[in-house]
Structures are given as C-alpha cells and as structure tokens.
Amino acid sequence: MTDTEVDDIGPLDEADLPASGFAERLTVGSDDTAIAGSDTPLLSVVAKRSTNQLVEYLALTTSYETFWLSREALLPEYASLIETFGKAERKNKGLPELRRSARLADANAEVDDDYLLIV
C-alpha cells in the first residue's frame, strides 16, 4: 500500500482521529482530573432550585463535578442545556411539550419574508 492509498479495513486507531475531535481525560496525581479538548466544560444540567427568587441549576462538568450556577451564569452559552433539562422535566411530570402558537409562527415568518424583501 502506498502513502496515497487509504486503509478502510479494520477499526479506527487513535491516530486516525483528529486531535480536536474528542476530549481527553488527564489525571494528575491521585485526585486532580481535567478534561482537555472540550469546547464546553459542562455536560448537562441535572437539577433546578429556586432560592429567594434566584433560579439556579445543578450543572455537571466534564470532570464529573457538580456546581449550582445561576441562570444568568449559564445563559446564553448553555441555553440548549437548560432547554433540554426543561423538556425532560416536563416529560417526567407528564406535561405536554411547549409549542409556539400558530399565530406567532406565522407572524415571525411574515417578518422574515418582509426583511428578506427589503434587503
């Protein structure tokens, strides 16, 4: 096999993967763990609490530690994690999923069309 040929037979090796395409867990000493190569240090939101009108979410990090973070600290970067958690909570409670009204969707489409025509 020459250098220009590709070996598609067999499982992938670690050398076949791009360096930036996966996270690497680094352990220093016996207790310190870090995750390298991850764009998002949070894996998921696992719980929600409200204290004195402050909404906080229990966030699971890539090092598998948990922290209570305020909604403001998570937005806008982790809005998708909050939304996913909210959908899961509604499903667990047997509530219907949230949907936008048809009128609102139509109004947004009209605004988008008008904007596109003006530009």
C-alpha positions as CSV (number, residue, x, y, z in Angstrom):
1,M,0.0,0.0,0.0
2,T,1.3,3.4,-0.9
3,D,1.1,6.6,1.1
4,T,-1.8,7.9,-1.1
5,E,-4.0,4.9,-0.5
6,V,-6.4,4.8,2.4
7,D,-6.8,1.8,4.6
8,D,-10.5,1.5,5.2
9,I,-10.3,-2.0,6.6
10,G,-10.5,-2.6,10.3
11,P,-11.3,-0.4,13.3
12,L,-10.1,3.2,13.7
13,D,-7.0,3.8,15.7
14,E,-6.5,6.8,17.9
15,A,-4.1,8.2,15.3
16,D,-6.9,8.2,12.8
17,L,-9.0,10.7,14.8
18,P,-8.4,14.4,14.6
19,A,-6.8,15.8,17.8
20,S,-9.6,18.4,18.3
21,G,-12.4,15.9,17.7
22,F,-12.5,14.3,21.1
23,A,-12.0,15.1,24.7
24,E,-9.1,13.7,26.6
25,R,-9.2,13.0,30.4
26,L,-6.0,13.9,32.1
27,T,-5.3,12.7,35.7
28,V,-2.6,14.5,37.7
29,G,-1.7,12.8,40.9
30,S,-4.4,10.8,42.6
31,D,-7.3,13.3,42.9
32,D,-6.9,16.0,40.2
33,T,-8.7,15.4,36.9
34,A,-9.0,17.7,33.9
35,I,-10.7,17.4,30.5
36,A,-8.7,18.7,27.5
37,G,-10.0,19.3,24.0
38,S,-13.6,20.1,25.1
39,D,-15.3,23.3,23.9
40,T,-18.0,23.0,26.6
41,P,-16.9,22.4,30.1
42,L,-20.5,21.5,31.1
43,L,-22.0,18.1,30.2
44,S,-25.6,18.7,31.3
45,V,-28.0,20.3,33.7
46,V,-29.3,17.8,36.3
47,A,-31.4,19.7,38.7
48,K,-33.1,23.1,39.3
49,R,-33.8,25.1,42.5
50,S,-35.2,28.5,43.4
51,T,-33.9,30.4,46.4
52,N,-35.1,34.0,47.1
53,Q,-36.3,34.4,43.5
54,L,-32.9,33.3,42.2
55,V,-33.1,30.3,39.8
56,E,-30.1,28.0,40.0
57,Y,-29.2,24.9,38.0
58,L,-27.0,22.0,39.2
59,A,-24.5,21.6,36.3
60,L,-22.4,18.5,35.7
61,T,-19.0,19.4,34.4
62,T,-16.7,17.3,32.1
63,S,-14.7,16.4,35.2
64,Y,-17.9,14.9,36.7
65,E,-18.1,17.6,39.5
66,T,-21.4,19.4,40.1
67,F,-21.9,23.1,40.9
68,W,-25.0,25.2,41.5
69,L,-24.9,28.0,38.9
70,S,-27.4,30.8,38.4
71,R,-29.4,31.1,35.2
72,E,-27.6,34.3,34.3
73,A,-24.2,32.5,34.6
74,L,-25.3,29.8,32.1
75,L,-27.0,32.0,29.5
76,P,-26.6,32.4,26.6
77,E,-23.8,29.8,26.1
78,Y,-25.6,26.9,27.7
79,A,-29.2,27.8,26.8
80,S,-29.5,24.4,25.0
81,L,-28.7,22.5,28.2
82,I,-31.3,24.5,30.1
83,E,-33.9,23.9,27.4
84,T,-33.1,20.1,27.2
85,F,-33.4,19.9,31.0
86,G,-36.8,21.8,30.9
87,K,-38.2,19.4,28.3
88,A,-37.1,16.4,30.3
89,E,-38.7,17.7,33.4
90,R,-42.0,18.4,31.6
91,K,-41.9,14.9,30.2
92,N,-41.2,13.3,33.6
93,K,-44.2,15.3,35.1
94,G,-46.5,14.2,32.3
95,L,-47.0,17.7,31.0
96,P,-47.3,18.4,27.2
97,E,-44.2,19.9,25.5
98,L,-44.2,23.6,25.0
99,R,-45.1,24.8,21.5
100,R,-45.3,28.2,19.9
101,S,-48.7,29.3,18.8
102,A,-49.5,29.1,15.1
103,R,-50.2,32.9,15.0
104,L,-46.8,33.6,16.5
105,A,-45.1,31.3,14.0
106,D,-47.0,32.9,11.1
107,A,-46.1,36.4,12.3
108,N,-42.4,35.5,12.6
109,A,-42.5,34.1,9.0
110,E,-44.1,37.3,7.7
111,V,-41.4,39.4,9.4
112,D,-38.7,37.3,8.0
113,D,-40.2,37.5,4.5
114,D,-40.6,41.3,4.7
115,Y,-37.0,41.6,5.9
116,L,-35.7,39.5,3.1
117,L,-37.7,41.5,0.5
118,I,-36.3,44.9,1.9
119,V,-32.7,43.8,1.9
